[in-house]
């Protein structure tokens, strides 16, 4: 409603109203005073929001020498300050929820995706599972994205066959060779990838949607919906491979590594503890970890560590079979 003066008066009145209580609580203990400190911070951020909105309005009506570029810089500066400030807050779902609710007056669903994912994880740790799920799904709903959208690999054209090419007849031990597993590519796949970028509203927006969707998949696994989580993750892995191949690799390389690592880890988790890995399961895990190690980034320790461990485990399994010993021996 752009009633800036009334907003400033209300903020000041709220601050005065909480002053005496805040002082008394702070004298007792920092822990008891912390909620009031969060409330004081949100009041300060409301003042920052009012100032930014006034700045934005002046730029819009050309009442200031600033233009759209300066407004964008001011918004980015405000976002950076808020992000650092949130990092210093207590790791608590209620605290993060209160702060993000105020910031939503300026920030859209794609602006603070990492904070949104953190809030969902904190809510899940507090066993607020519905809140954790809604925290992830609400931004996707605001961006008008369905969970069963082709941008997540669901409902892709059957004749397109998005995914990996694994040479037929290859055994698990041959997957060490780099040429055995490769992504399907060609003009048709490039055109489809550009179609996904357009449908999502841009490559950066698609990346944000993928991050939120990946967090939702992890939520499914954590809430014992493992079959659905595995199905959705397998489709997402292929789509992220495709968009990384034809898009900005620096944007989604990290997500691609996380997807393939998580898929391999979950495949191993489904195998009974202490038992041998069947040939098909060993192949799936090797492919997953290999796809993670194929990403050209400097800090990829986790992927190569997992790749080394699975190779060592399979080597021990083969040696045990050759010696005729049990894999469950002490």
C-alpha positions in Angstrom: 0.0 0.0 0.0 3.1 2.2 0.1 2.1 3.8 3.4 5.7 4.4 4.4 5.1 6.9 7.2 2.6 4.7 8.9 4.9 1.7 8.6 7.8 3.6 10.2 5.5 4.7 13.1 4.3 1.1 13.6 7.9 -0.3 13.6 9.0 2.4 16.1 5.9 1.6 18.3 6.7 -2.1 18.3 10.3 -1.5 19.2 9.3 0.7 22.2 6.7 -1.8 23.3 9.2 -4.6 23.5 12.0 -2.5 25.1 11.3 -3.1 28.8 10.6 -6.8 28.3 13.7 -7.3 26.2 15.8 -5.6 28.9 14.4 -7.7 31.6 14.9 -11.0 29.7 18.5 -10.1 28.7 19.3 -9.5 32.4 18.1 -13.1 33.1 19.8 -15.0 30.4 20.8 -14.7 26.7 18.8 -17.8 25.9 15.5 -16.4 27.2 16.2 -13.0 25.5 17.0 -14.6 22.1 13.4 -14.6 20.7 13.2 -10.9 21.5 16.5 -10.3 19.8 15.1 -12.0 16.7 12.1 -9.8 16.9 14.3 -6.7 17.1 16.2 -8.0 14.1 13.1 -8.4 12.1 12.0 -4.9 12.9 15.3 -3.6 11.7 14.9 -5.6 8.5 11.4 -4.2 8.0 13.0 -0.7 8.1 15.5 -1.9 5.5 12.6 -3.2 3.4 10.8 0.2 3.6 14.0 2.0 2.6 14.6 -0.3 -0.4 10.9 -0.1 -1.5 11.1 3.7 -1.5 14.4 3.6 -3.4 12.8 1.2 -5.9 9.7 3.4 -6.3 11.8 6.5 -7.0 13.8 4.7 -9.6 10.6 3.4 -11.2 9.1 6.8 -11.5 12.4 8.4 -12.4 12.4 10.6 -9.4 16.0 9.8 -8.7 19.2 9.6 -10.8 19.2 5.8 -10.2 18.0 3.3 -12.7 17.1 -0.4 -13.0 20.8 -1.3 -12.7 21.3 0.5 -9.5 18.1 -1.0 -8.1 19.3 -4.4 -9.0 22.6 -3.7 -7.2 20.8 -2.4 -4.1 18.7 -5.5 -4.0 21.7 -7.8 -4.4 23.6 -5.9 -1.6 20.6 -6.2 0.7 20.4 -10.0 -0.1 24.1 -10.4 0.7 23.8 -8.6 4.0 20.8 -10.7 5.0 22.5 -13.9 4.0 25.5 -13.1 6.2 23.2 -12.1 9.0 21.2 -15.3 8.8 24.4 -17.3 9.0 25.0 -15.8 12.5 21.6 -16.8 13.8 20.8 -19.8 15.9 20.3 -23.0 13.9 16.6 -23.3 14.7 13.6 -23.8 12.4 11.3 -21.3 14.2 14.0 -18.5 14.1 14.7 -19.1 10.4 11.0 -19.2 9.6 10.3 -15.9 11.3 13.2 -14.1 9.5 12.4 -15.5 6.1 8.7 -14.6 6.4 9.7 -11.0 6.8 12.2 -11.1 3.9 9.6 -12.5 1.6 8.3 -9.0 1.3 11.3 -8.3 -1.0 12.7 -11.7 -2.0 11.0 -14.1 -4.4 11.0 -17.9 -4.2 14.2 -18.1 -6.3 16.3 -15.5 -4.4 17.2 -17.4 -1.2 16.9 -21.0 -2.2 19.7 -22.2 0.1 18.0 -20.6 3.1 14.8 -22.3 2.1 16.4 -25.7 1.9 18.1 -25.1 5.3 14.8 -24.2 6.8 13.3 -27.4 5.5 16.1 -29.5 6.9 15.8 -27.8 10.3 12.0 -28.4 10.3 12.6 -32.1 9.5 15.1 -32.3 12.4 12.4 -30.9 14.6 10.0 -33.6 13.3 7.8 -30.9 11.7 7.6 -33.0 8.5 4.6 -31.3 6.9 6.3 -27.9 7.4 9.5 -29.2 5.9 7.7 -30.5 2.8 5.6 -27.3 2.4 8.7 -25.2 2.7 10.2 -26.9 -0.4 6.9 -27.2 -2.4 5.6 -23.6 -1.9 8.4 -22.0 -3.9 7.9 -24.4 -6.7 4.2 -23.7 -6.6 4.9 -20.0 -6.8 7.1 -20.6 -9.9 4.1 -22.6 -11.3 6.1 -25.9 -11.5 4.6 -29.3 -11.1 6.5 -32.2 -9.4 5.7 -34.3 -12.5 7.1 -31.7 -15.0 9.5 -32.7 -17.8 12.1 -30.3 -16.3 12.5 -33.0 -13.6 12.6 -35.8 -16.0 9.0 -36.9 -15.6 7.0 -37.5 -18.7 9.9 -36.9 -21.2 9.1 -38.1 -24.7 9.5 -41.9 -24.9 11.3 -41.8 -28.2 13.9 -39.3 -26.8 15.4 -41.8 -24.4 17.2 -39.2 -22.2 19.9 -40.8 -20.1 23.2 -42.7 -20.3 24.5 -45.1 -22.9 26.1 -48.2 -21.4 27.6 -50.6 -23.8 25.7 -53.9 -23.8 27.3 -56.8 -22.2 29.7 -54.7 -20.0 30.4 -56.2 -16.7 31.0 -54.3 -13.4 34.8 -54.5 -13.6 34.9 -53.0 -17.1 33.2 -49.8 -16.0 36.6 -48.5 -14.8 37.2 -47.6 -18.5 36.1 -44.1 -19.3 34.5 -44.8 -22.7 32.0 -47.4 -21.4 29.5 -44.9 -20.0 28.5 -41.7 -21.8 25.6 -39.4 -22.1 23.2 -39.4 -25.1 23.9 -36.4 -27.2 23.1 -34.8 -30.5 21.0 -32.0 -32.1 17.8 -33.5 -30.8 19.0 -33.5 -27.2 20.4 -30.0 -27.5 17.1 -28.8 -28.8 15.2 -30.5 -26.0 17.5 -29.0 -23.4 16.9 -25.5 -24.8 13.2 -26.3 -24.6 13.6 -27.1 -20.9 15.5 -23.8 -20.3 12.7 -21.9 -22.0 9.9 -23.7 -20.1 11.6 -23.0 -16.8 12.1 -19.3 -17.6 15.9 -19.4 -18.0 18.9 -21.6 -17.1 19.4 -20.0 -13.7 15.7 -20.5 -12.8 15.9 -24.1 -13.9 18.9 -24.6 -11.6 17.0 -23.2 -8.7 14.1 -25.5 -9.4 16.4 -28.5 -9.6 18.0 -27.6 -6.2 14.6 -27.4 -4.6 13.4 -30.6 -6.2 16.6 -32.4 -5.1 16.0 -31.3 -1.6 12.4 -32.6 -1.9 13.7 -35.9 -3.0 15.9 -36.1 0.0 12.9 -35.3 2.2 11.0 -38.2 0.6 13.9 -40.6 1.5 14.1 -39.2 5.1 10.3 -39.8 5.5 10.5 -43.4 4.4 9.1 -42.9 0.9 12.2 -44.5 -0.6 10.8 -46.1 -3.7 9.4 -42.7 -4.9 12.7 -41.0 -4.0 14.8 -43.5 -6.0 12.5 -43.2 -9.0 12.5 -39.4 -9.0 16.2 -39.2 -8.4 17.1 -41.5 -11.2 15.1 -39.2 -13.6 16.6 -36.1 -12.2 20.2 -37.4 -12.6 19.6 -37.8 -16.3 18.1 -34.4 -16.7 20.8 -32.7 -14.7 23.4 -34.5 -16.9 21.7 -33.2 -20.0 21.4 -29.6 -18.8 25.0 -29.5 -17.6 26.2 -30.9 -20.9 24.4 -28.2 -23.0 24.2 -25.4 -20.5 26.4 -23.6 -18.1 28.4 -26.4 -16.5 29.8 -24.1 -13.7 26.2 -23.5 -12.6 25.1 -27.1 -12.1 28.3 -29.1 -11.7 28.0 -29.3 -8.0 24.3 -30.4 -8.1 25.2 -33.0 -10.7 27.9 -34.5 -8.3 25.4 -34.5 -5.4 22.7 -36.2 -7.5 24.9 -39.1 -8.7 26.6 -39.6 -5.3 23.2 -39.7 -3.5 21.9 -42.2 -6.1 24.8 -44.5 -5.6 24.7 -44.1 -1.8 21.0 -45.0 -1.7 21.5 -47.9 -4.0 24.0 -49.3 -1.5 21.7 -48.6 1.4 19.0 -50.8 -0.2 21.3 -53.8 -0.2 21.1 -56.0 2.9 24.1 -55.2 5.3 26.9 -57.7 5.1 25.8 -59.3 1.8 27.5 -59.4 -1.6 26.5 -56.8 -4.2 24.6 -58.4 -7.1 26.1 -57.8 -10.5 23.3 -55.4 -11.6 23.5 -53.4 -8.3 27.3 -53.2 -8.5 26.9 -51.9 -12.0 24.4 -49.2 -11.0 26.6 -48.0 -8.1 29.7 -47.9 -10.2 28.0 -45.9 -12.9 26.6 -43.5 -10.4 30.0 -42.8 -8.7 31.8 -42.7 -12.1 29.4 -40.0 -13.4 30.2 -38.0 -10.2 33.9 -38.3 -10.8 33.6 -37.3 -14.4 32.6 -33.8 -13.4 35.6 -31.4 -14.0 35.8 -29.5 -10.7 38.8 -28.9 -8.5 37.1 -30.0 -5.2 35.6 -33.4 -5.9 37.1 -35.4 -3.0 33.8 -37.0 -2.0 33.2 -38.5 -5.4 36.6 -40.0 -5.8 36.5 -41.3 -2.2 33.2 -43.1 -2.9 34.6 -44.4 -6.2 37.7 -45.8 -4.5 35.7 -47.4 -1.7 33.2 -49.2 -4.0 36.1 -50.5 -6.2 37.9 -51.7 -3.0 34.7 -53.4 -1.8 34.1 -55.1 -5.1 37.7 -56.3 -5.3 37.4 -57.8 -1.9 34.1 -59.4 -2.9 35.8 -61.0 -6.0 38.7 -62.2 -3.9 36.4 -63.8 -1.3 34.5 -65.6 -4.1 37.8 -66.9 -5.6 38.9 -68.2 -2.2 35.5 -69.6 -1.4 35.2 -67.6 1.8 32.1 -66.0 3.3 31.8 -62.2 2.9 30.4 -62.0 6.5 33.5 -63.5 8.1 34.9 -61.4 11.0 
